[in-house]
Amino acid sequence: MDKLIIKGPVKLQGKVRISGAKNAALPILLSTILLNGTISINNIPYIKDIDIAIKLLQCLGAKIKKGKLLYLDTRNIKNNLLPKQFITVIRASVWIISPLLVRFGKFRMFYPGGCAIGKRPIDLHIKYLCQLGAVIKEKKNYIIGYIPNKIIGTHIIMDKISVGATISTILLAIFAKGITIIDNPAKEPEIQDLSNFLNFMGARIYGTGTNRITINGIQYLNDKNKIYTIIPDRIETGTFLVAAAMSKSKIICEHTNPQHLTVVLEKLKDTGANIQIGKNWCSLDMNNKTPKAVDIITGPYPNFPTDMQTLFTVLNAISHGISNITETIFENRFLHIFELKKMGAEIFLKNNRIMYINGKKMLKGTQVIATDLRASISLVLAGCHAIGTTIIHNINYIDRGYENIEQKLLLLGAKIKRIKRIKI
């Protein structure tokens, strides 16, 4: 894998344009299998996970043209067995199951992959799809499924809030006979964006973002070429706001939606930051003050997002005061702690769920290893703040979720350089 060399400390400041939301783009992209037509998608983030999703669609026979608009033609899709090297890399590949069941009545695929941040079984996906009429069997390395009769609308009560399972259920239920009710669904803005996209194409989904989703089944989606725009990435927005707080400076995030970051913005205000918001922008100005440490408890939306946990870990590590962060979503999202401790951070982990952080003024540059997407960006911000040179190995993880991250950081004042691995 590649590595990043970062020289610090630097003050990150200025303006940055936020890319489209990865976690909205992936399910929307894969849902186009349902379309049997053409669509153009605007604001697609060209990141590694999107590239893999595009390859998956191309393996099925989709015609795709990349540009400012991503053009897709899914009229000639076939039910091919998808290559293991693509399926096992991104967990989002699980969202292909429902579209294949709708379009072909059956599927066979290898188990989906993703970042190493804890157990993320697909049992809930399978459970709810079976409630809608699917038969799904798990084999040693793959899963198979089919629709023996029809997809039938039903009342689904989700055992626990699950973003992935909510998406899978919606993608199958929109073609069910009758009405489907989903109680206790995930409410993330990215799920709302998926529902908006599907409704844009003719689906009838109501209540996304609330405690109950109601879906009136349809027979097909519209196949006329339209243009749909993906929402901005709220996690990328939060990333650059944290960067400003760590630098005691000001960063303006353009082309974003601050309404998707309410809890994060409130926590940043608690650090002493001055937050300003507009319709499609927000800014953080630390006014050259050391941020105050804040306590965090992650939870399903609209609570504090788990994807921001690593960023607030490094922010608290250089803030004034003692804080604790409780992770309730993923049991293994603490691998970044050990790397931050190499840089001098004082972090103590208890029961693999709660960490206690004693803030200090500066970190020191050293060699660290990125273990997943969100851990990698926390190490990048730590490197920009630290005294000396920081070398981050396995940095390719960052390409899975951040578009042009080095260029954006360079424009904000970072001293950062990527060293690509030489392939032998």
Residue pairs with C-beta under 8 A, 6 or more apart in sequence:
1 393
1 394
1 395
1 396
1 421
2 395
2 396
2 418
2 419
2 420
2 421
3 391
3 392
3 393
3 394
3 395
3 418
3 419
3 421
4 380
4 383
4 390
4 391
4 392
4 395
4 406
4 416
4 417
4 418
4 419
5 389
5 390
5 391
5 416
5 417
5 418
5 419
6 365
6 380
6 383
6 384
6 386
6 389
6 390
6 391
6 392
6 414
6 415
6 416
6 417
7 365
7 388
7 389
7 390
7 415
7 416
8 365
8 383
8 384
8 385
8 386
8 387
8 388
8 389
8 390
8 415
9 362
9 384
9 385
9 386
9 387
10 247
10 384
10 413
10 414
10 415
11 247
11 248
11 249
11 413
12 243
12 244
12 246
12 247
12 249
12 251
12 384
12 409
12 412
12 413
12 414
13 244
13 247
13 249
13 250
13 251
13 412
13 413
14 251
14 252
14 411
14 412
14 413
15 251
15 252
15 253
15 254
16 240
16 251
16 252
16 253
16 254
16 408
16 411
16 412
17 254
17 255
17 408
18 232
18 233
18 236
18 237
18 240
18 253
18 254
18 255
18 256
19 43
19 45
19 47
19 232
19 233
19 236
19 402
19 403
19 404
20 43
20 44
20 45
20 230
20 231
20 232
20 233
21 45
21 189
21 190
21 193
21 230
21 231
21 232
21 233
21 234
21 235
22 45
22 47
22 49
22 50
22 233
22 235
22 400
22 401
23 163
23 188
23 190
23 233
23 235
24 189
24 190
24 193
24 194
24 230
24 231
25 41
25 44
25 45
25 50
25 230
26 49
26 50
26 53
26 90
26 92
26 95
27 92
27 95
27 167
27 171
27 190
27 194
28 41
28 193
28 194
28 197
28 228
28 230
29 41
29 44
29 50
29 53
29 54
29 57
29 70
29 72
30 53
30 56
30 57
30 92
30 93
30 95
30 96
30 99
31 95
31 99
31 171
31 194
31 197
31 198
32 39
32 57
32 62
32 72
32 74
33 57
33 60
33 62
33 74
33 77
33 96
33 99
33 100
33 102
33 103
34 99
34 102
34 103
34 171
34 174
34 175
34 221
35 72
35 74
35 201
35 221
35 223
36 74
36 75
36 77
36 103
36 220
36 221
36 223
37 73
37 74
37 75
37 221
37 222
37 223
37 224
37 225
38 71
38 72
38 73
38 74
38 75
38 223
38 224
38 225
39 71
39 72
39 74
39 201
39 225
39 226
39 227
39 228
40 69
40 70
40 71
40 72
40 225
40 226
40 227
40 228
41 69
41 70
41 72
41 227
41 228
41 229
41 230
42 68
42 69
42 70
42 227
42 228
42 229
42 230
43 229
43 230
43 231
43 232
44 50
44 70
44 230
45 230
45 233
45 403
46 66
46 403
47 399
47 400
47 401
47 402
47 403
48 396
48 399
48 400
49 90
49 92
49 400
49 401
52 86
52 89
52 90
53 90
53 92
53 93
54 64
54 66
54 70
55 86
56 82
56 86
56 87
56 93
56 96
57 64
57 72
57 74
57 77
58 64
59 80
59 82
59 83
59 86
60 77
60 78
60 79
60 80
60 82
61 76
61 77
61 78
61 80
62 72
62 73
62 74
62 76
62 77
63 72
63 73
63 76
64 70
64 71
64 72
64 73
65 71
69 227
75 223
77 103
79 100
79 103
79 104
79 106
79 107
81 108
81 109
82 93
82 96
82 109
82 110
84 110
86 93
87 93
87 109
87 110
87 111
87 112
87 113
88 110
88 111
88 112
88 113
89 113
89 114
90 112
90 113
90 114
90 400
91 112
91 113
91 114
91 115
91 120
91 164
92 112
92 114
93 109
93 112
93 113
94 112
94 122
94 125
94 164
94 168
95 164
95 167
95 168
95 171
96 107
96 109
97 107
97 109
97 125
97 129
97 136
97 143
97 145
97 168
98 129
98 168
98 169
98 171
98 172
99 171
100 106
100 107
100 109
101 107
101 129
101 134
101 145
101 146
101 147
101 151
101 172
102 151
102 171
102 172
102 175
105 146
105 147
106 144
106 145
106 146
106 147
107 144
107 145
107 146
108 142
108 143
108 144
108 145
109 142
109 143
110 141
110 142
111 122
111 141
111 142
111 143
112 122
114 120
115 372
115 373
115 374
115 397
115 400
116 332
116 335
116 371
116 372
117 330
117 332
117 333
117 335
117 372
117 374
118 330
118 331
118 332
118 333
119 331
119 332
120 164
120 330
122 143
122 164
124 158
124 159
124 160
124 162
124 164
124 165
125 164
125 165
125 168
125 169
126 136
126 138
126 143
127 159
127 165
128 156
128 158
128 165
128 168
128 169
129 136
129 145
129 168
129 169
129 172
130 136
131 154
131 156
132 151
132 152
132 153
132 154
132 156
132 169
132 172
132 173
132 176
132 180
133 147
133 148
133 149
133 150
133 151
133 152
133 176
134 145
134 146
134 147
134 151
134 172
135 145
135 146
135 147
135 148
136 143
136 144
136 145
137 143
137 144
137 145
150 176
150 177
151 172
151 173
151 175
151 176
151 177
151 217
152 176
152 177
152 178
153 173
153 176
153 177
153 178
153 179
153 180
153 215
153 217
154 176
154 180
154 181
155 180
155 181
155 183
156 169
156 180
156 181
156 182
156 183
157 183
157 184
158 165
158 166
158 182
158 183
158 184
158 185
159 184
160 184
161 184
161 185
161 186
161 187
161 300
162 186
163 186
163 188
163 190
163 191
163 300
165 186
166 182
166 185
166 186
166 191
166 213
167 191
167 194
169 180
169 182
169 185
170 182
170 191
170 194
170 195
170 198
170 205
170 208
170 213
170 215
173 180
173 182
173 215
173 217
174 198
174 203
174 204
174 205
174 215
174 217
174 218
175 217
175 218
175 219
176 215
176 217
177 217
178 217
179 214
179 215
179 216
179 217
180 214
180 215
180 217
181 212
181 213
181 214
181 215
182 212
182 213
182 214
182 215
183 211
183 212
184 211
185 191
185 208
185 211
185 212
185 213
186 300
186 301
187 208
187 209
187 210
187 211
187 300
187 301
187 302
188 300
188 301
189 209
189 231
189 234
189 257
189 260
189 301
190 231
191 208
191 209
192 208
192 209
193 230
193 231
194 208
195 203
195 205
195 208
195 213
196 208
197 228
198 205
198 221
199 205
200 226
200 228
201 221
201 222
201 226
202 218
202 220
202 221
202 222
203 215
203 218
203 221
204 215
204 216
204 217
204 218
205 213
205 214
205 215
206 213
206 214
206 215
206 216
207 213
207 214
231 257
231 260
232 255
232 256
232 257
232 260
232 280
233 256
234 256
234 257
234 260
234 261
234 264
234 305
235 305
235 307
235 308
235 401
236 401
236 402
237 253
237 256
237 258
237 260
237 261
237 282
238 261
238 264
238 305
238 308
238 311
239 311
239 377
239 381
239 402
240 251
240 253
240 408
240 412
241 251
241 253
241 264
241 265
241 268
241 273
241 275
241 282
241 284
242 268
242 308
242 311
242 312
242 314
242 315
242 381
243 251
243 381
243 384
243 412
244 250
244 251
244 273
244 283
244 284
244 285
244 286
245 268
245 271
245 273
245 284
245 286
245 291
245 315
246 291
246 314
246 315
246 318
246 381
246 384
246 385
247 286
247 384
247 385
248 286
248 287
248 288
248 289
248 290
248 291
249 285
249 286
249 288
250 283
250 284
250 285
250 286
251 283
251 284
251 412
252 281
252 282
252 283
253 281
253 282
253 283
254 280
254 281
255 280
255 281
256 280
256 281
256 282
257 280
258 265
258 277
258 278
258 281
258 282
261 282
262 302
263 302
263 303
263 304
263 305
264 304
264 305
264 308
265 275
265 277
265 282
267 294
267 296
267 304
267 312
268 275
268 284
269 275
270 292
270 294
271 286
271 291
271 292
271 293
271 294
271 315
271 319
272 286
272 289
272 291
272 292
273 284
273 285
273 286
273 291
274 284
274 285
274 286
274 287
275 282
275 283
275 284
276 282
276 283
276 285
277 283
290 319
290 320
290 361
291 315
291 318
291 319
291 320
292 319
292 320
292 321
293 316
293 319
293 320
293 321
293 322
293 323
293 357
293 359
294 312
294 316
294 319
294 323
295 323
295 324
295 325
296 304
296 309
296 312
296 316
296 323
296 324
296 325
296 326
297 303
297 304
297 325
297 326
297 328
298 304
298 305
298 306
298 308
298 309
298 325
298 326
298 327
298 328
298 329
299 306
299 328
299 329
300 329
306 327
306 328
306 329
306 330
306 333
307 374
309 325
309 327
309 333
309 374
310 333
310 336
310 374
310 375
310 377
310 378
311 374
311 377
311 378
311 381
312 325
313 325
313 336
313 337
313 340
313 347
313 355
313 357
313 378
314 336
314 340
314 345
314 378
314 379
314 381
314 382
314 385
316 323
316 325
316 357
316 359
317 340
317 345
317 346
317 347
317 357
317 359
317 360
317 363
317 382
318 359
318 360
318 361
318 362
318 363
318 385
319 359
320 359
321 359
322 356
322 357
322 358
322 359
323 356
323 357
323 359
324 354
324 355
324 356
324 357
325 354
325 355
325 357
326 353
326 354
327 333
327 334
327 353
327 354
327 355
328 353
331 352
331 353
332 352
333 372
333 374
334 349
334 352
334 355
335 371
335 372
335 375
336 371
336 374
336 375
336 378
336 379
337 345
337 347
337 349
337 355
339 368
339 369
339 370
339 371
339 375
339 379
340 347
340 363
340 368
340 378
340 379
340 382
341 347
342 366
342 367
342 368
343 363
343 364
343 365
343 366
343 368
343 382
343 386
343 390
344 360
344 362
344 363
344 364
344 386
345 357
345 360
345 363
345 382
346 357
346 358
346 359
346 360
347 355
347 356
347 357
347 358
348 355
348 356
348 357
349 355
350 356
362 385
362 386
362 387
363 382
363 385
363 386
363 387
364 386
364 387
364 388
365 383
365 386
365 387
365 388
365 389
365 390
365 391
366 386
366 388
366 390
366 391
367 390
367 391
367 393
368 379
368 390
368 391
368 392
368 393
369 392
369 393
369 394
370 376
370 379
370 392
370 393
370 394
370 395
370 397
370 398
371 394
371 397
372 397
373 397
373 398
373 400
373 401
374 401
375 397
376 392
376 394
376 395
376 397
376 398
377 398
377 401
377 402
377 405
379 390
379 392
380 392
380 398
380 405
380 409
380 416
382 390
383 390
383 392
383 416
384 409
384 414
384 416
395 418
398 405
399 405
406 414
406 416
406 417
406 418
409 416
410 416
